[in-house]
Amino acid sequence: MKKSNSRSLLFSLTAIAALAPSVSFGADGYFLTGFGPRQRALGGAGVADSRDAMAMSINPAGIVGLERMFQVGLGVSLPERGYSTVGQPVVLAPGDVRSGRPIFPVPNGAYVHPIDAESAWGLATYGNGGLNTSYDIGHFKPPVKAGPGGIITVSPSFGGVLGGGAAGLDLQQSFISATYARKFGSFSVGVSPTLAIQMFNAQGLKILSPYSSNMYNFTDMAYDWSAGGGVRVGFEWRATNELRFGLAGATPMFMSRFLKYRGLIADQGSFDIPANVTAGVAYDVLPNLTLMADWRHIFYSATTAGYSSYPIWFGSFGSSGGTGFDWRDTDSASLGAEWRATPKLTLRAGYHYSTLAMRNRAATLAALAPAVAAHSVTGGFGYQLTKNSSIDFAAIYDFKNSVSYAEDVPFVGRAFFPSIPLNVLPHYNPNATITAWGRATQFTVGYNYKWDAGDTSWIPSHF
């Protein structure tokens, strides 16, 4: 038995390690709407209704009672995002500007192994979320002139939306969790120590380098890595055979600093992943029809992402308590319905709504990170191919949404050459309005395999 278990662990670790961190498109700020095809088809709901291996990503308690199984999945996000201007902006290039790089893969995988009738362990890896924009050099921000007759160049331009060439941000986050869960009567409890990995890149921001506390670690430094971790804990209560309640929460993922970008990200490169809590209910209206409702709160304001984006002084970026994304906490609601129409076919539908993390006043910085999704509709199906194998499919459409506000203009104390005092304090430009917007279509497919009872093989012997 020990040899079999070790081989099972080796197989699951190999499969999970193959799934690398990947960028994604989130709804609750940058968090995903669900972490597997079933959850995503249900609008992110499922904290009180666990039926597959990816259930541990939302509620670690949910794997008790599941059969031994593994799941692999791959999602594809096709986001559209960009910004538009009205009036005469001085920080951003004018016009209707769209970001490139429209297609991103989002992998996930999980393995569940029952210990006995009352306990189980599992492993899971999944993309938590991310942000991405990529503006080419074709969008031109004119130089900023000042002085008598506008002959002094305050801010030069090398093309691109910020005058510093091709510009954009890329943030990617992934989790790897190990889970143990145990049942106590009608209650189940689970705990998941979690390793988090982040990647970050920023380019084309060099014109803003005077506003950095460390301009040599501010932009165009290629990708940097950050690692850390935290703990997710979950509870599930089966009140009756038909009615279940779930509650799960995660501590912040305490991350190492992005040292290459310690002059850009506040607190010298600190970017912890925020804590979150999810509560929900599931009710079997019929033996083959389940309705679910979840609520999730994410504590963005407790991280550097919550630091204000205004005012911007010399040395603001990267400093302690310095310039951030100006994000507030988000609350979201997920509604899902699952109809097990036949022994082989399951149909799913859902709706997801999230309050906006980004404040309107941060619209200028939002052009570089437009996490503005609010309303989403979802759907999908599951199909039993054989006794052991099944597939899942999910589709999500995030409706177009936006934030708008006057342009955020940094402090200008003097021209570069010749040196003359200007003393233009940080202000919101009354002559320009910035609107950052985004929408997305997402698809996810997954494959599930369940071992037969008593089968201790570490590689599936029949599909």
C-alpha positions, 0 to 999 in steps of 0.5 A, spaced: 500 500 500 505 504 501 508 503 494 502 504 491 500 511 495 507 513 493 506 512 486 500 515 486 503 521 489 509 521 484 504 521 478 499 526 481 505 531 482 508 530 475 501 531 472 500 538 476 508 540 475 507 540 468 502 546 468 506 552 469 503 559 471 499 563 466 496 569 465 488 570 465 482 575 465 479 575 472 472 578 474 473 580 481 479 585 480 484 580 477 481 573 480 478 568 476 471 566 476 472 559 478 478 555 477 476 549 473 470 548 468 465 546 472 466 552 477 466 556 471 460 554 468 456 555 474 459 563 474 464 561 480 459 558 485 460 551 488 463 552 495 457 548 498 457 543 492 463 539 491 463 534 485 470 534 482 477 534 484 478 542 482 473 543 488 479 544 493 481 550 489 474 553 492 473 549 499 478 544 501 473 541 505 469 539 499 474 533 497 471 528 503 467 523 500 469 524 493 472 518 489 479 517 487 480 521 481 484 526 477 482 532 473 486 536 468 483 542 464 485 548 459 482 555 459 483 560 453 481 567 454 480 572 449 480 579 452 479 586 449 481 592 453 484 599 452 482 606 453 479 612 449 480 619 451 476 625 450 479 632 450 487 634 450 491 629 454 498 630 456 500 623 460 497 618 455 496 618 447 490 621 445 484 617 441 481 610 441 487 605 443 487 598 444 491 593 447 494 587 443 496 580 445 488 577 445 489 570 447 492 567 453 492 559 456 489 558 463 491 551 465 489 547 471 489 540 474 488 536 481 488 530 484 484 527 490 486 521 494 481 518 499 484 516 505 478 512 508 470 514 509 472 520 513 478 523 510 482 525 504 488 528 501 489 532 494 493 536 490 491 542 485 494 547 481 491 553 478 491 560 475 489 565 480 488 571 475 492 576 472 493 583 468 496 584 461 496 590 456 501 591 450 500 597 447 505 598 440 509 604 438 504 606 433 500 610 438 504 616 439 504 621 445 506 628 443 511 631 447 509 636 453 512 643 452 512 649 456 515 656 457 514 662 453 511 660 447 511 653 449 519 652 447 521 648 453 520 640 452 518 638 459 516 631 457 519 628 450 516 622 446 519 616 443 512 614 441 508 609 444 502 611 449 506 614 454 512 616 450 517 611 452 516 606 446 511 600 446 508 599 453 504 595 458 504 591 464 504 583 465 502 580 471 501 572 472 499 568 478 498 561 480 497 557 486 499 550 488 495 547 494 496 541 498 489 539 501 487 535 507 480 534 509 476 530 514 469 529 516 466 530 523 458 527 522 455 532 518 461 537 518 467 537 514 473 541 515 479 542 510 486 545 510 490 547 504 497 550 505 498 554 498 505 556 494 504 562 490 508 564 484 508 571 481 511 573 474 511 581 473 513 585 467 513 592 465 515 596 459 515 603 456 514 607 462 521 610 462 518 617 461 515 617 468 522 615 471 523 621 475 517 619 479 520 613 481 524 612 488 529 608 484 529 609 476 534 604 475 529 598 477 522 601 474 521 599 467 524 595 461 527 590 466 524 583 463 520 578 467 521 578 475 519 572 479 516 572 486 514 567 491 510 566 497 504 562 500 499 562 505 493 557 507 486 556 505 481 553 510 474 551 508 468 548 512 462 544 509 455 543 513 450 538 510 444 540 514 439 535 510 440 531 504 438 536 500 441 542 503 448 544 504 452 550 506 459 552 505 464 557 508 472 558 506 477 563 506 484 564 505 490 568 508 494 573 504 499 570 500 505 573 503 510 574 497 517 576 496 518 582 493 519 584 485 526 586 486 527 588 479 521 593 479 522 596 486 522 603 483 515 602 480 511 597 485 509 601 492 513 599 498 520 597 494 516 592 490 511 588 495 505 585 492 502 580 496 496 577 494 490 579 498 486 575 503 479 573 501 473 569 504 467 565 500 460 563 503 455 559 499 449 555 499 447 549 495 440 546 495 437 540 491 431 542 488 430 535 485 435 529 485 438 531 479 437 539 479 442 543 484 441 551 485 447 554 488 449 561 490 456 564 493 458 570 495 466 572 495 469 578 498 477 580 496 481 584 501 485 588 496 485 595 500 490 591 505 495 590 499 499 595 495 494 595 490 490 599 494 494 605 495 492 611 492 494 613 485 494 620 486 498 625 487 504 623 483 510 627 486 517 625 484 519 619 488 512 616 488 513 610 485 516 604 489 516 608 495 513 606 502 506 608 502 507 610 494 503 610 488 498 604 487 493 601 483 487 605 488 483 598 488 478 597 494 475 591 496 470 587 492 464 583 493 461 578 488 455 574 487 455 567 483 449 564 482 449 557 478 444 551 476 446 544 475 441 539 471 444 532 471 439 531 465 441 524 463 446 519 467 451 521 461 449 529 460 450 534 465 448 541 463 450 548 467 449 555 467 451 561 471 451 568 472 457 572 476 457 580 478 462 583 482 463 590 484 469 594 481 476 594 484 478 600 481 476 607 483 474 611 477 479 616 479 484 611 477 482 611 470 489 613 468 493 608 471 487 603 469 489 604 462 495 600 463 491 595 468 484 595 466 481 590 471 474 592 470 469 586 469 463 586 473 457 582 469 458 575 466 454 570 464 456 563 464 454 556 461 457 549 460 456 541 460 459 535 462 459 528 459 460 521 461 465 518 456 466 511 459 465 509 466 471 512 468 472 518 464 468 524 463 469 531 459 467 538 461 466 544 457 465 552 460 464 558 456 464 565 460 462 572 457 464 578 461 460 584 458 464 590 456 465 595 462 469 601 464 471 607 468 472 614 466 475 620 470 479 626 468 487 625 467 491 624 473 497 629 471 504 628 475 507 634 479 512 638 474 517 642 478 522 644 472 523 643 465 529 638 463 533 644 459 534 649 460 532 649 467 526 654 469 521 653 475 514 651 473 511 649 479 505 645 476 502 641 482 499 634 481 492 635 478 486 632 474 487 635 467 480 638 466 481 638 459 481 630 458 477 624 460 480 617 460 476 611 459 479 605 461 475 599 458 475 591 457 471 585 456 472 578 454 470 571 452 473 565 455 472 557 454 475 552 458 475 544 457 477 539 462 478 531 462 476 527 469 478 520 470 476 516 476 479 509 478 475 503 480 474 502 487 479 498 490 484 499 484 491 501 487 494 502 480 498 509 479 497 510 472 490 509 469 489 502 466 483 503 462 479 509 460 
